[in-house]
Amino acid sequence: MTATPLTASERPRTAEKVPLVDLSAEYASINGEIDAAIQDVIARTAFVRGPFARAFESQWATYCGASHAVGCANGTVAIELALRALGIGPGDEVITTPLTFIATVESIVHAGATPVLAEIDPRTCNLSPEATKAAITPRTKAIVPVALYGQPADMGAFRHIADTHGLLVVEDSAQAQGAAWAGRRTGSDGVADATTFSFYPGKNLGAYGDAGAVTTADPALADRILRLSDHGRAEKYTHDQVGFNSRLDGIQAAVLSAKLPRLDAWNAARRRLAQRYDTLLAGAVQRGLLRTVEQAPDARGVYHLYVVRVAAPPAGAGRDAVLASLRDAGIEAGVHYPVPLHLQPALAHLGYGDGAFPEAERASREALSLPIFPLMTEAQQDRVVAALLAAVGASGA
Ligand SMILES: Cc1ncc(COP(=O)(O)O)c(C=O)c1O
C-alpha cells in the first residue's frame, strides 16, 4: 500500500528557528527610510566620505556627548587610528583583555605596539582594573578596556589608573553603542581619551557593510585621525604623512543616520529582554546550573549580547552540550569567545601559555550567548528559555 503524501497544511509544522540576531526583521521594519537614504547617496554620487559622512559624524558626536566624531572604515581600524594618532607605536605597551574579539589586539599590533594582556574580572568578564595595574611597566602607554557584550568596563577605575600612571585610555566600544558609564554615554567627553566604535551590520547600530568611528574631546586628535584615515592628506594632493585609505563611505553613513533615531528604543528593547531573561533564568542561577554576567556598578549596558555561563560537569551540563541541545531545538546560540586571545595561534608570539589567564579561560569554556535583538518576541524568548532550562536539567524548576 502506498502512503498518500501529506498536503502542506497536513504536514507537522516545525517551529521556526530563533536566530541569534534578526537583521531581516529589522530591515523590514525600516525599509522605506533605508531605501530612501541609499537612493539619496546614489543620486548625489557622494560615495566616499563627503556630506553623508560629515552629517553622520556630527549626529554621532551629539548622540555620544562628544566634541568630535570621526568616521572610518570599520571598528578595527578605528582602534589603530586612535592609537597611532595618540602617538603610540613601536616600543610601547598597550594593556587589554584576553576575552575580546581578535580585532582589539590586531589593531594594537598593526599600530606597531606590543599588546600586554591582563586577566578579566570574573563577575563582569571585562578587563580587571587590579590586573591592569599589576601589568603596568615603564613601557606602558595606554589601556584599551573593551565594553564586552555591550556592558562598559569599570571606566572610573581605568581613568584613575591612567591618570595616576600617566597613561592614555582608548575604550573599545565596538559592542556598546548607547551604553553609559556613571550617567555619561559611552564615547562622551571626559571618560576615555578616545572611544572607538564598530558599526558592523550585527551591532546595536549597524551599517549595511563595514563602518566605524572614533570619538574624542580633543580637536587636534580628531584632526590627526581624520587625516590618517584619508591618505595622510591636509589638502587633496598634499600629504604630510603616510596614511591609510580607511574612510567612512557615504552609503554606510546614510544608513547609520537613518537608523540612529531608533537606537535608544532598540537598546531599551534589548534591556527589557535581558531583564526578562534574568527573571526567567533566576531559578537555574540559584541552583548553580547557570551564572549570569554582572555589570560593573556604574555601568548601564546595552546587551549587544546576552551571555550566561553554563557550569561545567559534574556541577552543570557543560556549555558545549547545552549549545548542541539548543541547536537541535532550533535555537541559534553563540559563543563569545571560545578561545581567549592568548591561546590563539596568531598571537602565540606574545608568549602566553595555557593557564596564563585562568578566569578568561574559564569564561571561554562557559560562555553561551542567547538570542537577543530588539524585535525578538516574548514567544521566541520563551522558546529559548524552555530549551535552555531543559538542556541544563532545570525544567520545571
Ligand atoms: C570588541 C570588538 N572590537 C573591535 C571589533 C572590530 O570591529 P569591525 O568588525 O568593525 O572591524 C569588534 C567587531 O566585532 C568587536 O566586537
The ligand as an SDF file (V2000), in Angstrom:
LIG
                    3D

 16 16  0  0  0  0  0  0  0  0999 V2000
   35.1990   44.1530   20.7840 C   0  0  0  0  0  0  0  0  0  0  0  0
   35.3840   44.4050   19.3290 C   0  0  0  0  0  0  0  0  0  0  0  0
   36.3730   45.2160   18.9300 N   0  0  0  0  0  0  0  0  0  0  0  0
   36.5770   45.5160   17.6380 C   0  0  0  0  0  0  0  0  0  0  0  0
   35.7580   44.9970   16.6610 C   0  0  0  0  0  0  0  0  0  0  0  0
   36.0720   45.2880   15.2330 C   0  0  0  0  0  0  0  0  0  0  0  0
   35.0600   45.9160   14.5420 O   0  0  0  0  0  0  0  0  0  0  0  0
   34.9320   45.7650   12.9440 P   0  0  0  0  0  0  0  0  0  0  0  0
   34.3890   44.4110   12.6710 O   0  0  0  0  0  0  0  0  0  0  0  0
   34.0000   46.8570   12.5620 O   0  0  0  0  0  0  0  0  0  0  0  0
   36.2840   45.9550   12.3740 O   0  0  0  0  0  0  0  0  0  0  0  0
   34.6920   44.1840   17.0290 C   0  0  0  0  0  0  0  0  0  0  0  0
   33.7970   43.6400   15.9790 C   0  0  0  0  0  0  0  0  0  0  0  0
   33.2000   42.6220   16.0770 O   0  0  0  0  0  0  0  0  0  0  0  0
   34.4960   43.8630   18.3880 C   0  0  0  0  0  0  0  0  0  0  0  0
   33.5000   43.0760   18.7800 O   0  0  0  0  0  0  0  0  0  0  0  0
  1  2  1  0
  2  3  1  0
  2 15  2  0
  3  4  2  0
  4  5  1  0
  5  6  1  0
  5 12  2  0
  6  7  1  0
  7  8  1  0
  8  9  2  0
  8 10  1  0
  8 11  1  0
 12 13  1  0
 12 15  1  0
 13 14  2  0
 15 16  1  0
M  END
$$$$
